[in-house]
Amino acid sequence: FRFYSNDPYLKTVYTTWQVTLDIIRREGNVGKTAIEILNIMSFIFPENISSETFIVFYQSEKLASAMHLLKVYSMTSSGSISSEYVVHRLVQKVVNIYLESEPNQFREIALKTEALVMYYSGNMETRFHYVHFLLNVLEHPELEEYLQFKSSFKRISSILMIADVNFLRFDAKVAE
């Protein structure tokens, strides 16, 4: 926590999050799945997260139970559509702080998240998840050797700038 001591709420949220995760872990396989989904959510855009996004990794019944568990324990909340979820940015931050302290798990979740965003990379509705993931990756150069990106992190920065320009053009067309 020494790097994050400027935020007075962070330690409180972190402690609450740890207690909640201990309770979720007691739910067996569904709890494990819920925690893994929450870990992935810490890498992507925190809003408009469709539960269907995770169907790539989990059977629909197990996925539904895990998403319900996250919502019941206030790790996520409902989005604008019933099948969409929102994860609070502070929850994302404390998950990232925890994962940074567990390098092997951090790499594993980053790889799984990368596979997920690459799977949906052509989908316009998931574009913010992809960009958010890339921004997170830029903060962790130690991940470069593990991830499948064939380009350097400087290239990722260029992609983000191009993506930003394209998003602005897309938003301008929608506004017209």
Secondary structure in CASP SS format (residue, H / E / C, confidence):
PFRMAT SS
TARGET T0000
AUTHOR 0000-0000-0000
METHOD secondary structure of the structure
MODEL  1
F C 1.00
R H 1.00
F H 1.00
Y H 1.00
S C 1.00
N C 1.00
D C 1.00
P C 1.00
Y C 1.00
L H 1.00
K H 1.00
T H 1.00
V H 1.00
Y H 1.00
T H 1.00
T H 1.00
W H 1.00
Q H 1.00
V H 1.00
T H 1.00
L H 1.00
D H 1.00
I H 1.00
I H 1.00
R H 1.00
R C 1.00
E C 1.00
G C 1.00
N H 1.00
V H 1.00
G H 1.00
K H 1.00
T H 1.00
A H 1.00
I H 1.00
E H 1.00
I H 1.00
L H 1.00
N H 1.00
I H 1.00
M H 1.00
S C 1.00
F C 1.00
I C 1.00
F C 1.00
P C 1.00
E C 1.00
N C 1.00
I E 1.00
S E 1.00
S H 1.00
E H 1.00
T H 1.00
F H 1.00
I H 1.00
V H 1.00
F C 1.00
Y C 1.00
Q C 1.00
S H 1.00
E H 1.00
K H 1.00
L H 1.00
A H 1.00
S H 1.00
A H 1.00
M H 1.00
H H 1.00
L H 1.00
L H 1.00
K H 1.00
V H 1.00
Y C 1.00
S C 1.00
M C 1.00
T C 1.00
S E 1.00
S E 1.00
G C 1.00
S C 1.00
I C 1.00
S C 1.00
S C 1.00
E E 1.00
Y E 1.00
V E 1.00
V C 1.00
H C 1.00
R H 1.00
L H 1.00
V H 1.00
Q H 1.00
K H 1.00
V H 1.00
V H 1.00
N H 1.00
I H 1.00
Y H 1.00
L H 1.00
E H 1.00
S C 1.00
E C 1.00
P H 1.00
N H 1.00
Q H 1.00
F H 1.00
R H 1.00
E H 1.00
I H 1.00
A H 1.00
L H 1.00
K H 1.00
T H 1.00
E H 1.00
A H 1.00
L H 1.00
V H 1.00
M H 1.00
Y H 1.00
Y C 1.00
S C 1.00
G C 1.00
N C 1.00
M H 1.00
E H 1.00
T H 1.00
R H 1.00
F H 1.00
H H 1.00
Y H 1.00
V H 1.00
H H 1.00
F H 1.00
L H 1.00
L H 1.00
N H 1.00
V H 1.00
L H 1.00
E C 1.00
H C 1.00
P H 1.00
E H 1.00
L H 1.00
E C 1.00
E C 1.00
Y C 1.00
L C 1.00
Q C 1.00
F C 1.00
K C 1.00
S C 1.00
S C 1.00
F H 1.00
K H 1.00
R H 1.00
I H 1.00
S H 1.00
S H 1.00
I H 1.00
L H 1.00
M H 1.00
I H 1.00
A H 1.00
D H 1.00
V H 1.00
N H 1.00
F H 1.00
L H 1.00
R H 1.00
F H 1.00
D H 1.00
A H 1.00
K H 1.00
V H 1.00
A H 1.00
E C 1.00
END
